[in-house]
Amino acid sequence: MRVAILGPLSVEGPEGPIEVGGARVRALLALLALEEGRLVTADRLIDALWADEPPANAVNALQTLVKRLRAALRPYDAVESRPGGYRLSAQVDARLFHDLVGAGELDAALELWRGPALADLAVVPHLANVAAALEEDRLAAVEARAEARLAAGLAVDLAAEVAAHPLRERLCAIAVRAMAAAGRQADALALFERTRVRLADELGVDPGPDLRAAHLAVVSGDLPVVPPRAARPAVRHRRPSVKRPLTSFIGREEELEELTALLSASRMVSIVGPGGAGKTRLATEAALLADEAWLVELAPVTDAADVPGAVLDALALRGAERPALGVQEEVTPTDRLLAALADRKALIVLDNCEHLVEAAAVLAEHLLTDCPGVRVLATSREPLGVQGERLAPIPPLELPPPGAGPSAAGTYPAVRLLLDRASGVMLDERNVAEIIAICRRLDGMPLAIELAAARLRTMTPAQLADRLDDRFRLLTGGSRTALPRQQTLRAVVEWSWDLLTAQERALAESFAVFAGGASPEAVEAVCGAGIEVLGALVDKSLVRMDTQGRYTMLETIRTYAMECAEPPRRAHAVHFTELAETAVPHLRAHGQLEWIERLAAERDNHAAALRWALDTGEVELAVRLCGALTWYWWLCGYRVEGEAWSRQVIELAGGSPPEGLAGAYASCMFGVGTGHIGRLLSDPDSLLEVVAELESVVAQARAEGPVHPMLLLGRAVMAAMTRQDDRLAVLLAEYVAAEDPWLSSAALMIRGGWRSADPTAEDDLERAVAGFRRLGDRWGLSEALLTLAGVRVAQDRPAADLVAEASALTIGWVSADEAISTLTTVSLLRAQGGDLEAAAADLARARAVMSDETSDHVVFRLRLGEADLARLTGDPRAALAIYEELMATVPAMEDVLPQQVSWALTSYGRTLLETGDLRGAREQLMLAVDAFGAAPDLPILASALAGFAAVALASGDAERAAVLLGGASTVYGGVSGGDTEAARTIADTRAALGDTAFEAAHERGVRMSRDQLTRLL
């Protein structure tokens, strides 16, 4: 991805221009681009973006801008969060401009300009200053180029620049000399005079020494006349040893463009990357674009002393005339080579240098020092280390995401290469998943993909994908004319492996234990190796370092390494267990997002560690690791994953906690419970058994030491689920008074939601919001805000600010399922608040996140939200179609929440009432009450009661309707809030009965218990 600031800000990706909207978002991109590849602190960004008027919560405002910028740049993950700030990974034209100027390539440098720098962002003071500095750099380059052309006897026209900068003396002085050199002495003297007058009038100064010297040269005639330009002789293109490949060049177009730019700015460039990445092919394509180039194949050379001779052979200079060095001096191959190339302009490609790095580096330095017209392009698995060397790392080919369709997958370079080399294979719905899997499992490495393509002549994509576990035996069908080390996948890796030292090989074998890459700290802890050895593996392309400073190993290399030695799996499991345990308290404090990101980066490693602990019977490690990860899974919404792991760990532990690990074991039980809460709510007997068991284990854990506050809070939640209202009140009062601020805030939130009809509920919820805000727990704050918003909406009070903040706090770091659920909740609250347009936008965002992996109950919830919105926007037919579809899916769903089913049935019934189907409405409302299970959701119960009241009124029984409305008010106060149907029912019932009769009947309903109301129905 490229960012251009030498003109209006623009962004270019491989697929074309990328639109970045919003002035402040564009300003943020420009600020990051100016520090290309370097960390920009949040404080610097805030100061630059808001100058003297930062917003109240500047850090959050900056984070919001970063999210918007990341969304605009997708699918490119170019903006990286680092401790203290952010960094942009992209090419920036300003950096290239300065590099080209430094290399003396002034024409190429100035061609990058498209107008005034940052022309559209001059309103930002900092960027206006930067733009002025860049313009100064441009003018300096213009002047330097003009002086060079003038010295070479070439014509120079600076009229436009002088007109734009009439007070710039150096520019005017060069223009005066250029005019005189072209025979325009009168024009030159006139320009001097105009400039002298303006300097005096506007600045009150006389011309400086440069301008006076130019004037004197014109007056004295001490200037050469520019000769007419001779036609340039035709350049003879020679490619003595670069043969055009027989296969098409696929997937490296962007890398070729970047390499060409590097070669124009630097005389020494090295393409570095792992074996099979396509370094030779990329170098060949670059050489084909050069006027004169030779490719020197060093792979067959085994002796470092033979490197200069190999270059002589490639250049057909073995018999070249010896340089005159004196009779007594021995003439070496290097001497011959340097003498032959001393006055030549050429590109020398040193291919496959990794086994002769030192000799190749020495020769390259000689060529660069003694042959000013020579450029060197090297390919190697590690840098040569020559002074001035620029690196061109070659990444794997871009891979399609799992689940992509044929049309989308076919645009990715890895798939294009596979299909091109496997002639006759067509990409379609039947094989797209297998073709994607092949490319992904082969890491997008071109040679491995080409070897796989050869197998597709005799195997189907499905057969090949199934056999890639045995990739080294399978992928052996390379070209017979290729080098031996490129004919099989094993030979490719062995070539690199044999070049490692014993210490490097030991670390590579140990590193294979990391399933998802590793931080430097993890490598040191698990492998016992220092960063210097790890750096050597990076240099030799066995390990890669990403832009986050994280190390990874290609799957093919990792597979080979695990064949060589058993990696340190216990040390790996211990390290990641300790990391997960360290993270737990931070997941509910100010470092929440940072630790979520750390754990997200280690998901594959944690899965590998858990799998090993389960497979080897390591009960203690399994319980500790799973217990710690439970809180990450729960917080981010990976509850299905958490339940699956927790069940296996509990089974391994034999159904009871190991000694001293009751707290971790209870956390595993929590993971199982939250994974199938819907089934428990539908089965009161099983629910009571789980409650009793968890109570016992939590009590044991408390005896052993402190326990996670969520386990304590879970006791209150289970009391609510089992309708133990008195016990719930006692527990919540105890937790509200607890010293743990998180437990206290969470208890206030639950109590406020439970007693939402109570006047004290809002105070509880506001205290919960304040508590979570102080703690820095974004999840808790979001939940508290949404609960508070629900209470205010129920009272016909505005809550849009609460809903907006809650949405911004969670979307972006939670799982896709959790994001969909949050957006659906936000949509409902916005709809109840009357903002139907925003509600529809939220549902559209939620649907965009959906995939084949979205949980059934999450899809159910989203569809329910879409049905409710259709009903509220006056389209009952569309709503009824969705409700009917949802009801048909319920029997097949394993873990849909009873509350969701009840809400769907309630909405279904109320929609039927709108269409005049009173009988159908009553039936669905009765089903809604029956579906509640052990713990009815009070707002939904109140809505159902209001629905029954509407049915009673429509049936002519206004008194019964008033009683039911009174009951609904008791269950969940203010039922008309955000519910226009309930409000209309109340008004119509009051009108039908009169105020006195309505109030009397309503009061009878208020005094009824929940059981009495249920019997009344």
Secondary structure, DSSP 8 states (H G I E B T S, - for coil): -EEE-SSS-EEEETTEEE---SHHHHHHHHHHHHTTTS-EEHHHHHHHHHTT---TTHHHHHHHHHHHHHHHHTT---EEEETTEEEE-SEEHHHHHHHHHHTT-HHHHHHT--SSTTGGGTTSHHHHHHHHHHHHHHHHHHHHHHHHHHHTT-----HHHHHH-TT-HHHHHHHHHHHHHTT-HHHHHHHHHHHHHHIIIII-----HHHHHHHHHHHHT----------------B-TT----SS---S-HHHHHHHHHHHHH-SEEEEE--TTS-HHHHHHHHHHTSSBEEEEE-TT---GGGHHHHHHHHTT-TT-------TTS---HHHHHHHHHTT--EEEEEE--GGGHHHHHHHHHHHHHH-TTEEEEEEESS----TT-EEEE--------TT--HHHHTTSHHHHHHHHHSTT----TTTHHHHHHHHHHTTT-HHHHHHHHHHTTTS-HHHHHHTGGGHHHH-----TTS-GGGSSHHHHHHHHHTTS-HHHHHHHHHHTT-SS-B-HHHHHHHH---HHHHHHHHHTTSSEE-TTS-EE--HHHHHHHHHHS---HHHHHHHHHHHHHHHHHHTTSTTHHHHHHHHHHTHHHHHHHHHHHHHTT-HHHHHHHHHHHHHHHHHHT-HHHHHHHHHHHHHHTTTS--TT-HHHHHHHHHHHHHHTHHHHHT-HHHHHHHHHHHHHHHHHHHHHS---HHHHHHHHHHHHHTT-HHHHHHHHHHHHT-S-HHHHHHHHHHHHHHTTTSTTHHHHHHHHHHHHHHHT-HHHHHHHHHHHHHHHHHTT---HHHHHHHHHHHTTTS-HHHHHHHHHHHHHHHHHTT-HHHHHHHHHHHHHH--TTS-HHHHHHHHHHHHHHHHHTT-HHHHHHHHHHHHHHGGG-SS--HHHHHHHHHHHHHHHHHTT-HHHHHHHHHHHHHTTTTS--HHHHHHHHHHHHHHHHHTT-HHHHHHHHHHHHHHSS-TTTT-HHHHHHHHHHHHHH-HHHHHHHHHHHHH--HHHHHHH-
